[in-house]
């Protein structure tokens, strides 16, 4: 299992390959696409948090580390930009880049520790290569909370029977305004639902839906599956298509989805969880959380 520091360089390369900016899930998918043994590593979970992948958590720590050493900027929640420092790191040989990451991380930690000492709040933790310090854990805490509820949700959905999962997805898509007929297990090849999707108050498009209850941390859907479904959807006269899965899609699959008609909207586990969260009435309720440290600013002098 790579450490959070060892994941910094793959993260920077992922952002670079995505055009110098990327959202959190895009970074995760890009790293997993190229990380050796990614599928096996995804099967390792925390003993006390059986729904949370160790690798996904360390990717969060790695993003926080990259941000702290100045290799990434975070202009908005869930969005990252590659900096000049990051660009220089990915130009170096792998061993040299990793050594630079450790040096920069050590310098950043010492600077932060000195600042805390000046503020009369000494930091007694020790910086190691395997375990991130408190600042990194704190910085990635929000993403970790996202991972927790999403992992619990996707695990519960995977516990549904294949037919039950299909019925839930059709229910969710109907709540998005689609008019669908369930055709699964009725000899309709790869099409599990067929119907119309509204484009405007007076226009709609015929849409085919395929639903795959793959394991959330299992093997991603590849190009062949997408291409085959496109042919099935075209046979049904669909102008648009949707594939929904608890897993994710490979880069070739994402490319194939838009390379021919009907184009396919790909809904992987992360996007599915967000759709359920936004819906607000389909099994997920997020409670408000309190950030106690936010109120400290009102106690500072010269407020």
Helices and strands as residue ranges (DSSP letters): H 6-17, E 21-23, H 24-34, H 38-41, E 45-46, E 49-53, H 54-68, E 72-76, E 79-82, H 84-91, H 94-118, H 134-139, H 141-158, H 162-175, E 179-182, E 193-198, E 204-212, H 223-235, E 240-245, H 251-256, E 263-267, H 269-279, G 292-299
